[in-house]
């Protein structure tokens, strides 16, 4: 139950982190706005969205690392190491019965034809 909760949180944080990184502008985008070719975003204030998005990215990255470490901890906590063969039913392999041995004796020795 707890493992599933952390796994879902991990996936949600990962998707949010990817979306947030893709929303941010590159460093070269500010140079165009300085010369008047583009309007700077004033929705987040005069400084723009850089500090808000940077802080949110840092918080999400920290949450991602914490959920990663927690999931790794849960993965190593097994009660008893198990093998694949522990739960398998025993396999009976039929062994063929040995063939009856032929009587060994002088009758079994082939006789060479006499020399002329």
C-alpha positions as CSV (number, residue, x, y, z in Angstrom):
1,X,0.0,0.0,0.0
2,X,2.7,2.5,1.0
3,X,4.9,1.3,-1.9
4,X,2.1,2.0,-4.4
5,X,1.5,5.4,-2.9
6,X,5.2,6.4,-3.3
7,X,5.2,4.9,-6.8
8,X,2.3,7.0,-7.9
9,X,3.8,10.1,-6.2
10,X,7.1,9.4,-8.0
11,X,5.4,9.3,-11.4
12,X,3.4,12.4,-10.8
13,X,6.5,14.3,-9.7
14,X,8.5,13.1,-12.7
15,X,5.8,14.2,-15.1
16,X,5.5,17.6,-13.4
17,X,9.2,18.0,-13.4
18,X,9.4,17.3,-17.1
19,X,6.6,19.7,-17.9
20,X,8.1,22.4,-15.8
21,X,11.6,22.1,-17.4
22,X,10.0,22.3,-20.9
23,X,8.1,25.4,-19.9
24,X,11.2,27.4,-19.0
25,X,12.9,29.7,-21.4
26,X,16.5,29.2,-22.4
27,X,19.2,31.7,-21.4
28,X,19.3,33.1,-25.0
29,X,15.6,34.1,-24.9
30,X,16.4,37.1,-22.6
31,X,18.8,38.7,-25.1
32,X,16.0,39.1,-27.7
33,X,13.7,40.7,-25.2
34,X,16.3,43.2,-24.2
35,X,16.5,44.6,-27.7
36,X,12.7,45.0,-28.0
37,X,12.1,42.1,-30.4
38,X,10.0,40.2,-27.8
39,X,7.8,41.2,-24.9
40,X,9.0,39.9,-21.6
41,X,6.5,38.0,-19.5
42,X,5.0,40.3,-16.8
43,X,2.6,37.7,-15.4
44,X,5.0,36.8,-12.6
45,X,6.3,40.4,-12.0
46,X,9.1,42.5,-13.4
47,X,11.7,39.8,-12.9
48,X,9.7,37.4,-15.0
49,X,9.0,33.8,-14.3
50,X,12.6,32.8,-13.9
51,X,12.8,32.8,-10.1
52,X,9.3,31.1,-9.6
53,X,10.0,28.4,-12.2
54,X,13.6,27.8,-10.9
55,X,12.4,27.4,-7.3
56,X,9.5,25.1,-8.3
57,X,12.0,23.1,-10.4
58,X,14.3,22.8,-7.3
59,X,11.4,21.7,-5.1
60,X,10.2,19.1,-7.6
61,X,13.8,17.8,-8.2
62,X,14.2,17.4,-4.4
63,X,10.9,15.5,-4.2
64,X,11.9,13.3,-7.1
65,X,15.2,12.3,-5.4
66,X,13.4,11.6,-2.1
67,X,10.8,9.4,-3.7
68,X,13.6,7.6,-5.7
69,X,15.5,6.9,-2.5
70,X,12.3,5.8,-0.7
71,X,11.4,3.4,-3.5
72,X,14.9,2.0,-3.6
73,X,14.7,1.4,0.2
74,X,11.4,-0.4,-0.2
75,X,12.8,-2.5,-3.0
76,X,15.6,-3.8,-0.8
77,X,13.3,-4.7,2.1
78,X,12.4,-8.3,1.4
79,X,11.6,-10.7,4.2
80,X,13.5,-13.7,2.9
81,X,15.5,-14.0,-0.3
82,X,13.5,-16.3,-2.5
83,X,14.5,-18.3,-5.5
84,X,12.5,-19.1,-8.6
85,X,12.7,-22.8,-7.8
86,X,11.3,-22.5,-4.2
87,X,7.7,-22.4,-5.4
88,X,8.1,-24.8,-8.3
89,X,6.8,-28.3,-8.1
90,X,9.4,-31.0,-8.3
91,X,9.9,-32.4,-11.8
92,X,9.9,-36.1,-12.2
93,X,12.2,-37.2,-15.0
94,X,11.5,-40.7,-16.1
95,X,14.7,-42.8,-16.2
96,X,14.6,-45.6,-18.8
97,X,15.2,-49.1,-17.4
98,X,18.5,-50.6,-18.4
99,X,18.5,-53.0,-21.3
100,X,18.9,-56.6,-20.2
101,X,22.5,-57.7,-20.6
102,X,23.2,-60.4,-23.2
103,X,24.8,-63.5,-21.7
104,X,28.5,-63.3,-22.2
105,X,30.3,-66.5,-23.0
106,X,31.9,-68.5,-25.7
107,X,28.6,-68.7,-27.7
108,X,28.7,-65.0,-28.2
109,X,32.1,-64.8,-29.6
110,X,32.0,-64.9,-33.4
111,X,34.0,-67.7,-35.0
112,X,36.4,-66.9,-37.7
113,X,36.3,-69.0,-40.8
114,X,39.2,-71.5,-41.1
115,X,42.0,-70.5,-43.3
116,X,42.5,-72.5,-46.5
